[in-house]
C-alpha cells in the first residue's frame, strides 16, 4: 500500500451523498476528524477501489472514496 497513495495527481473533490464522513489515520483505522457534506477536500490519491488519501485543512487522512464527487473519481 505504501507508495500507492501518491500514484495520482492531487485534485479537489466535494463530500457528497453522506451527512458526515469520517477521516481516518489508515483504512478502517482510528477516526481523526469528521467532515460534512459539501466540504471541499484535496485528494492526494487513491489507495484502492474503496479508500482515498485526502487533505482537509492541513489534516491528512483516508476516507471512503465513493463519497467524493469530482476530482479523480
Beta strands, then each sheet from edge to edge (+ up, - down):
strand 1: 11-15
strand 2: 20-24
strand 3: 31-36
strand 4: 40-46
strand 5: 51-56
strand 6: 59-64
strand 7: 68-69
sheet 1: 6+ 5- 4+ 1- 7+
sheet 2: 2+ 3-
end
